[in-house]
Amino acid sequence: MYKLQNCSDGAGPVGEDYFESYISIASTVPSVLCLIGNFLIINKVAASVRILSSLFVMLAVFLVITVLVKVDTSAWTTRFFALTIGCVVVVSGASTVFTSSIFGLSSCFPMKDLQALISGQAMGGTISAVASVVDLAAAADVTDSALAYFLTADIFIVVCIMVYLLLPRLEYSRCVHHSMEDELEPGGTTNTSFLTKNTSIPPLRPILQKTALLGFCLFYVFFISIIIFPSLSSNIESVSKSSGSPWSTKYFAPLTSFLLYNFADWCGRQITMWIQAPGPKSKLLPTLVLLRTIFLPLFILSNYQPRAHIRTVVFDRDIYPVVFTALLGLSNGYLGTLVSVYGPKIVPKELAEAAGVVMTFYLMLGLAVGSGCSVLIVHLV
């Protein structure tokens, strides 16, 4: 937003008013295509190749973004905006291949490991939100803050590459792998085909049949979440903004939108470690998922700015968006994790990895459709 402000070539208003919505679209729509491609090559390209290559692609793009922080782009703002969106597309595509491959691989592990993976994703969002607040407080200049922020991302990706390379050396990882091989030996109770080199495309129909309802739930959970966060939630202003206090101007959105949502999302995912209810076949599960639709009018009728059409602000105290954001993140984390974990566990073990990728597809489809709708909602408000 700093680089797109006060520009003379027309990109400024796009960046300042609808930047979050365009980022959401650029980060979700291409991901759906990458997920389809990942499913088609799941048995043809080793998971380690897919994971490491996607990490290196992400690292390369983030290094470019880091360099651009200190480059004066005021003379080519429109091209900078396009380049930024392009970087988001590439990073999101690579991130999707990485996430779906890791999720598929973890689907072959016990449920507690899959829950740990999903909780770790939310912890990543929380850490990035904390880093953003720390940068805002510590850096006097916005470009210094951005440089520190993106350097943090570069370092984390490098650490991620190193940790993944160490993963096969861990005793626990080797024990789980060997126990799976022992369980799936000929004469056992489960098909052994996925342990052999199989280059065919996994059968899609049986996976879709068994995961249809859970897939819809996962789609709708993230469909609602991406419409609201961050396009709506990050543009809700403090009702006391005119006071000029740091809380109401500088820290309100980073704390009450980004940090609070990610922390609540992480808490929701952690709760599934101890409570797994309702079950995968319960009618209460889709009911709870559909009830999250109520969050849309709650956020729209908070102090969202700027407002062009819906002038009424019903929830005119700062506590309201704080409570709404906490509940949105908590329900997203809890319900989304339950559904994600259930999916690969209700199919035969030889289809668990492919089912994990399919569940990620439902998730990304919800994000893609929701991000497109978020632009519409923002324009209507």
VENBEL-V830059 format. One record per residue. RES is the residue in three letters. SS is DSSP state (@ for helix, = for strand, . for the rest). Layout:
res->RES ss->SS
res->RES ss->SS
This chain:
res->MET ss->.
res->TYR ss->.
res->LYS ss->.
res->LEU ss->.
res->GLN ss->.
res->ASN ss->.
res->CYS ss->.
res->SER ss->.
res->ASP ss->.
res->GLY ss->.
res->ALA ss->.
res->GLY ss->@
res->PRO ss->@
res->VAL ss->@
res->GLY ss->@
res->GLU ss->@
res->ASP ss->@
res->TYR ss->@
res->PHE ss->@
res->GLU ss->@
res->SER ss->@
res->TYR ss->@
res->ILE ss->@
res->SER ss->@
res->ILE ss->@
res->ALA ss->@
res->SER ss->@
res->THR ss->@
res->VAL ss->@
res->PRO ss->@
res->SER ss->@
res->VAL ss->@
res->LEU ss->@
res->CYS ss->@
res->LEU ss->@
res->ILE ss->@
res->GLY ss->@
res->ASN ss->@
res->PHE ss->@
res->LEU ss->@
res->ILE ss->.
res->ILE ss->.
res->ASN ss->.
res->LYS ss->.
res->VAL ss->.
res->ALA ss->.
res->ALA ss->@
res->SER ss->@
res->VAL ss->@
res->ARG ss->@
res->ILE ss->@
res->LEU ss->@
res->SER ss->@
res->SER ss->@
res->LEU ss->@
res->PHE ss->@
res->VAL ss->@
res->MET ss->@
res->LEU ss->@
res->ALA ss->@
res->VAL ss->@
res->PHE ss->@
res->LEU ss->@
res->VAL ss->@
res->ILE ss->@
res->THR ss->@
res->VAL ss->@
res->LEU ss->@
res->VAL ss->@
res->LYS ss->.
res->VAL ss->.
res->ASP ss->.
res->THR ss->.
res->SER ss->@
res->ALA ss->@
res->TRP ss->@
res->THR ss->@
res->THR ss->@
res->ARG ss->@
res->PHE ss->@
res->PHE ss->@
res->ALA ss->@
res->LEU ss->@
res->THR ss->@
res->ILE ss->@
res->GLY ss->@
res->CYS ss->@
res->VAL ss->@
res->VAL ss->@
res->VAL ss->@
res->VAL ss->@
res->SER ss->@
res->GLY ss->@
res->ALA ss->@
res->SER ss->@
res->THR ss->@
res->VAL ss->@
res->PHE ss->@
res->THR ss->@
res->SER ss->@
res->SER ss->@
res->ILE ss->@
res->PHE ss->@
res->GLY ss->@
res->LEU ss->@
res->SER ss->@
res->SER ss->.
res->CYS ss->.
res->PHE ss->.
res->PRO ss->.
res->MET ss->@
res->LYS ss->@
res->ASP ss->@
res->LEU ss->@
res->GLN ss->@
res->ALA ss->@
res->LEU ss->@
res->ILE ss->@
res->SER ss->@
res->GLY ss->@
res->GLN ss->@
res->ALA ss->@
res->MET ss->@
res->GLY ss->@
res->GLY ss->@
res->THR ss->@
res->ILE ss->@
res->SER ss->@
res->ALA ss->@
res->VAL ss->@
res->ALA ss->@
res->SER ss->@
res->VAL ss->@
res->VAL ss->@
res->ASP ss->@
res->LEU ss->@
res->ALA ss->@
res->ALA ss->@
res->ALA ss->.
res->ALA ss->.
res->ASP ss->.
res->VAL ss->@
res->THR ss->@
res->ASP ss->@
res->SER ss->@
res->ALA ss->@
res->LEU ss->@
res->ALA ss->@
res->TYR ss->@
res->PHE ss->@
res->LEU ss->@
res->THR ss->@
res->ALA ss->@
res->ASP ss->@
res->ILE ss->@
res->PHE ss->@
res->ILE ss->@
res->VAL ss->@
res->VAL ss->@
res->CYS ss->@
res->ILE ss->@
res->MET ss->@
res->VAL ss->@
res->TYR ss->@
res->LEU ss->@
res->LEU ss->@
res->LEU ss->@
res->PRO ss->.
res->ARG ss->.
res->LEU ss->.
res->GLU ss->@
res->TYR ss->@
res->SER ss->@
res->ARG ss->@
res->CYS ss->@
res->VAL ss->@
res->HIS ss->@
res->HIS ss->@
res->SER ss->@
res->MET ss->@
res->GLU ss->@
res->ASP ss->@
res->GLU ss->@
res->LEU ss->.
res->GLU ss->.
res->PRO ss->.
res->GLY ss->.
res->GLY ss->.
res->THR ss->.
res->THR ss->.
res->ASN ss->.
res->THR ss->.
res->SER ss->@
res->PHE ss->@
res->LEU ss->@
res->THR ss->.
res->LYS ss->.
res->ASN ss->.
res->THR ss->.
res->SER ss->.
res->ILE ss->.
res->PRO ss->.
res->PRO ss->.
res->LEU ss->@
res->ARG ss->@
res->PRO ss->@
res->ILE ss->@
res->LEU ss->@
res->GLN ss->@
res->LYS ss->@
res->THR ss->@
res->ALA ss->@
res->LEU ss->@
res->LEU ss->@
res->GLY ss->@
res->PHE ss->@
res->CYS ss->@
res->LEU ss->@
res->PHE ss->@
res->TYR ss->@
res->VAL ss->@
res->PHE ss->@
res->PHE ss->@
res->ILE ss->@
res->SER ss->@
res->ILE ss->@
res->ILE ss->@
res->ILE ss->@
res->PHE ss->.
res->PRO ss->.
res->SER ss->.
res->LEU ss->.
res->SER ss->@
res->SER ss->@
res->ASN ss->@
res->ILE ss->=
res->GLU ss->.
res->SER ss->.
res->VAL ss->.
res->SER ss->.
res->LYS ss->@
res->SER ss->@
res->SER ss->@
res->GLY ss->.
res->SER ss->.
res->PRO ss->@
res->TRP ss->@
res->SER ss->@
res->THR ss->@
res->LYS ss->@
res->TYR ss->@
res->PHE ss->@
res->ALA ss->@
res->PRO ss->@
res->LEU ss->@
res->THR ss->@
res->SER ss->@
res->PHE ss->@
res->LEU ss->@
res->LEU ss->@
res->TYR ss->@
res->ASN ss->@
res->PHE ss->@
res->ALA ss->@
res->ASP ss->@
res->TRP ss->@
res->CYS ss->@
res->GLY ss->@
res->ARG ss->@
res->GLN ss->@
res->ILE ss->@
res->THR ss->.
res->MET ss->.
res->TRP ss->.
res->ILE ss->.
res->GLN ss->.
res->ALA ss->.
res->PRO ss->.
res->GLY ss->.
res->PRO ss->.
res->LYS ss->.
res->SER ss->.
res->LYS ss->@
res->LEU ss->@
res->LEU ss->@
res->PRO ss->@
res->THR ss->@
res->LEU ss->@
res->VAL ss->@
res->LEU ss->@
res->LEU ss->@
res->ARG ss->@
res->THR ss->@
res->ILE ss->@
res->PHE ss->@
res->LEU ss->@
res->PRO ss->@
res->LEU ss->@
res->PHE ss->@
res->ILE ss->@
res->LEU ss->.
res->SER ss->=
res->ASN ss->.
res->TYR ss->=
res->GLN ss->.
res->PRO ss->.
res->ARG ss->.
res->ALA ss->.
res->HIS ss->.
res->ILE ss->.
res->ARG ss->.
res->THR ss->.
res->VAL ss->.
res->VAL ss->.
res->PHE ss->=
res->ASP ss->.
res->ARG ss->.
res->ASP ss->@
res->ILE ss->@
res->TYR ss->@
res->PRO ss->@
res->VAL ss->@
res->VAL ss->@
res->PHE ss->@
res->THR ss->@
res->ALA ss->@
res->LEU ss->@
res->LEU ss->@
res->GLY ss->@
res->LEU ss->@
res->SER ss->@
res->ASN ss->@
res->GLY ss->@
res->TYR ss->@
res->LEU ss->@
res->GLY ss->@
res->THR ss->@
res->LEU ss->@
res->VAL ss->@
res->SER ss->@
res->VAL ss->@
res->TYR ss->@
res->GLY ss->@
res->PRO ss->@
res->LYS ss->@
res->ILE ss->.
res->VAL ss->.
res->PRO ss->.
res->LYS ss->@
res->GLU ss->@
res->LEU ss->@
res->ALA ss->@
res->GLU ss->@
res->ALA ss->@
res->ALA ss->@
res->GLY ss->@
res->VAL ss->@
res->VAL ss->@
res->MET ss->@
res->THR ss->@
res->PHE ss->@
res->TYR ss->@
res->LEU ss->@
res->MET ss->@
res->LEU ss->@
res->GLY ss->@
res->LEU ss->@
res->ALA ss->@
res->VAL ss->@
res->GLY ss->@
res->SER ss->@
res->GLY ss->@
res->CYS ss->@
res->SER ss->@
res->VAL ss->@
res->LEU ss->@
res->ILE ss->@
res->VAL ss->@
res->HIS ss->@
res->LEU ss->@
res->VAL ss->.
